[in-house]
């Protein structure tokens, strides 16, 4: 494993801390240093949860060895058993850690290869987190992750290229009466020009939110690197939560219909506050997993708003009555049994390949080959391709995880806004 890849700053950056939380400072002159002299020293943590009475040193929670394996460390001096468990895909197992010296536990994960790995810890059967590893919001709660970087690819890493800016905008929804959060990337040099840019809208997956594409997906770094190499057009990227929560009188929330929020509120806000090329050919709709299904719903129902569409690991592929004979997925009845998938109807959008192709410059469908969605998405997309629809299917090694979605975003960005 190359040191410059293994130690890249992007791999330890998360929404709470840009640098590794286990970093140590060497003070050249403590008398005038603004850094706390205790940084990096052994301390007894004051919180009740960690008040073990034993000295705790901020050692790295994860080290990537020269072999490319991940070595995980956890501090639990009074525990009798510590386990680490992945939540699926490339880290399916539950592994016992070995107790070493000074209250630490350690394991080298021999069967966990390159990729992004959400995981949890169990200390004597109680689920907890590792305070010296990155945190992300996924699977509907905050959990740790670590990365085993790809050994020969740095397209998602922090490289020495011009960097864009991430803006966080607060927008009040007229439809729901609540505020929503948009994370918006503008390319390097945006502030120094009056140029107008195309816009890629992108949605997260189920159990995640609008920050995921930048902190877990490293989308800003992907964009920086592609633009610097001339492999993608300069563009604005908008990440939003794919729900329209409306509060009821009893304090509960219902989804008031996100597609209309996208069309009537988000797009107009972005076009008003940023220098966009405000037409359908210069606007893309995309998303991963459940967000990809939502992106498909929006793009196919509002083709007058989007001329480019991408869905990543989104299960049912896309379907149209009277066109597709290959099932694009499965659904389940009220008893949980598999049932036929009834594809939606999209008016005349799929009436002929020529008509569909005139509406969408790019239709991109991607999936990991180890994702169970691949086995029914690929055949259906191939049927559309054989019938003349301008659709491209991309498959990648991997599961239903962030490393696959990074590949999808990279290749989708290479395709769009070229015409």
C-alpha positions, 0 to 999 in steps of 0.5 A, a space after each residue: 500500500 502506497 504511503 501517499 494513498 494510505 495516509 491521504 487526509 480524505 480518508 480520516 475526514 468526517 463531519 465532526 473533524 477534518 483531521 484524525 482525532 488521534 493525531 499527536 502534536 509535538 510542541 516546539 515551545 509550549 510557553 507560547 503555543 495555542 495548542 493545549 499541552 495535554 494534546 496527545 498525552 495520556 489522560 483519564 477521560 472525565 465522562 461517566 461513560 469512559 471513566 474507567 480510571 485507566 489512562 487513555 491515549 489517543 492511539 489511531 483507531 484504524 491503521 492500514 498496514 503495508 499489506 493493505 489490511 486494516 488494524 483496528 484498536 479499541 480502548 476498554 480496560 475493564 471489558 471481558 469481550 470486545 467485538 467489531 461487526 460490519 453492517 453488510 456487504 464487504 464486512 459481513 462478519 462479527 469479529 472478536 478483538 484480542 486484548 493487549 496491553 494497557 486496556 487496549 483491544 486489537 484485531 487485524 481484519 484479514 478478510 476485509 478488503 478495499 472499500 468503505 466500511 460502516 461498522 459497530 462495536 460490542 463491549 460485553 454485548 453492549 453496542 457502542 462507538 469508537 471515539 478515535 474513528 470517523 463518524 458518519 450518518 448511515 443506516 439511520 444512525 451515527 456510526 463509525 466507519 474506516 476505509 481501506 483505500 483502493 491501492 491504485 486509484 486516487 480519484 476520490 482522494 484529496 489531491 493537489 488540485 484547485 478545490 471548489 467550495 461547499 456551501 450550506 444553504 437554509 431554505 424554508 419550504 412554502 409547502 411544508 412550512 419547515 426549513 431544509 438544508 442544501 449542501 451545494 458545491 461550486 467549482 474552483 474559481 466560481 467566485 472570481 468569474 461571472 461564468 454560468 454553470 450546469 447543475 447536477 442534483 444528487 440524492 443520498 440513500 435510505 437512512 442517510 441525509 444530505 451530508 453523505 455525498 460530501 463526507 462519506 462519498 467525497 464528492 467534492 474531491 471527485 469533482 475537483 479531480 475530474 475537473 482538474 484533469 479535464 475529464 468532467 465539465 465544471 458544474 454546480 452540485 446540489 445535495 438535498 434530503 429526498 423527503 418533504 417532512 410536514 409536521 402534524 398536530 400530534 408532532 408526528 411527520 408525514 412526507 408531503 411529496 418531495 418531487 414537487 419540492 424539487 421542481 417548485 422550490 429547490 430548482 428555483 432557489 438554486 437558479 436564483 442564488 447561483 449562476 446556473 445555466 437554467 435549462 433542462 439540457 444543463 441540469 441533471 438528476 441523480 441519486 443512490 439506492 432509494 435516492 436513485 429511485 426518487 431521482 428516477 421518479 422525478 426525472 421521468 415525471 418531469 423530463 421538461 426539467 432534466 435532460 440527464 439522469 443517473 441512478 446508482 444501485 437503485 434496485 428496480 432499474 427503470 421500467 415502462 409498461 408496454 416496453 419492458 418484458 424483463 422484470 426490473 425488480 421484485 416487490 412484496 405483498 402484505 405478508 412479505 412474500 415476493 410478488 410481481 413488480 408492476 412497472 409504472 407508466 410514464 405517459 408517452 416518454 417511452 413511446 419510441 426510442 427516438 422520443 426518449 433519446 430526444 428528451 435525455 442526453 444521458 441515462 446512466 444506470 450503475 450497480 455493484 456486481 456483488 449487490 443483489 440488485 445487479 442480477 435484475 437491473 442489468 438484464 432489464 437495462 440491456 433490453 432497453 439498450 437493444 431496443 434503441 434507448 440511449 441508456 448505459 449500464 455500468 457495473 463495478 466490483 463491490 456491494 451496496 456501499 459507498 465505494 461503488 457509489 463513488 465510481 458511479 458518481 465519477 463516471 456519471 459526471 464524465 458523461 453529462 453536459 458534453 453536448 
